[in-house]
Amino acid sequence: MDVFYIPVDDETQKRQRQKARDLRNSQWWKRRRSQGICHYCNKVFPPKELTMDHLVPVSRGGMSVKSNVVPCCKACNTKKRQLLPLEWDEYMQTLSNK
């Protein structure tokens, strides 16, 4: 078992995903996304192309709160999957060393 893994039951995940949907409809999120900058690659995108990513994924114990969600492009969101920020940094370092 992974050292950084916190088991999360299905009901908790479902509740956090509903909170994320609610947060996605908030003015706060719309303003945050309107900057058009991906949190991970720092590239500029049309705001509608940015997705909401949980820094600490819901499946790993993260919550749907403002301090845990960031706008990111689809490519980065797909690559990040369920990685924690520490794991993501390690992943990006291995890519830059290739």
MOZIFEN-V108601 format. One record per residue. N is the residue number from 1. SS is DSSP state (H for helix, E for strand, L for the rest). PHI is phi in radians with two decimals (* if undefined). Layout:
BEGIN
[[N | SS | PHI] [N | SS | PHI]]
END
This chain:
BEGIN
[[1 | L | *] [2 | L | -1.19] [3 | L | -1.08] [4 | L | -1.68] [5 | L | -1.81] [6 | L | -2.00] [7 | L | -1.10] [8 | L | -2.21] [9 | L | -1.30] [10 | H | -1.04] [11 | H | -1.12] [12 | H | -1.13] [13 | H | -1.06] [14 | H | -1.07] [15 | H | -1.13] [16 | H | -1.19] [17 | H | -1.19] [18 | H | -1.18] [19 | H | -1.08] [20 | H | -1.13] [21 | H | -1.08] [22 | H | -1.12] [23 | H | -1.11] [24 | H | -1.09] [25 | L | -1.57] [26 | L | -1.42] [27 | H | -1.11] [28 | H | -0.97] [29 | H | -1.15] [30 | H | -1.09] [31 | H | -1.18] [32 | H | -1.08] [33 | H | -1.25] [34 | H | -1.14] [35 | L | -1.16] [36 | L | 1.31] [37 | E | -1.94] [38 | L | -1.25] [39 | L | -1.07] [40 | L | -1.59] [41 | L | -1.74] [42 | L | 1.06] [43 | L | -1.46] [44 | E | -1.67] [45 | L | -2.36] [46 | L | -1.06] [47 | H | -0.90] [48 | H | -1.13] [49 | H | -1.51] [50 | E | -1.53] [51 | E | -1.93] [52 | E | -1.62] [53 | E | -2.12] [54 | E | -1.53] [55 | L | -0.99] [56 | L | -1.77] [57 | L | -1.02] [58 | H | -0.99] [59 | H | -1.19] [60 | H | -2.05] [61 | L | 1.75] [62 | L | -1.27] [63 | L | -2.01] [64 | L | -1.58] [65 | L | -2.23] [66 | H | -0.96] [67 | H | -1.33] [68 | H | -2.04] [69 | E | -2.13] [70 | E | -2.42] [71 | E | -1.37] [72 | E | -2.61] [73 | E | -1.32] [74 | H | -1.06] [75 | H | -1.08] [76 | H | -1.17] [77 | H | -1.08] [78 | H | -1.17] [79 | H | -1.20] [80 | H | -1.19] [81 | L | 0.88] [82 | L | -1.95] [83 | L | -1.39] [84 | L | -1.43] [85 | H | -0.92] [86 | H | -1.08] [87 | H | -1.19] [88 | H | -1.11] [89 | H | -1.06] [90 | H | -1.11] [91 | H | -1.07] [92 | H | -1.16] [93 | H | -1.16] [94 | H | -1.16] [95 | H | -1.19] [96 | H | -1.28] [97 | L | -1.46] [98 | L | -1.46]]
END
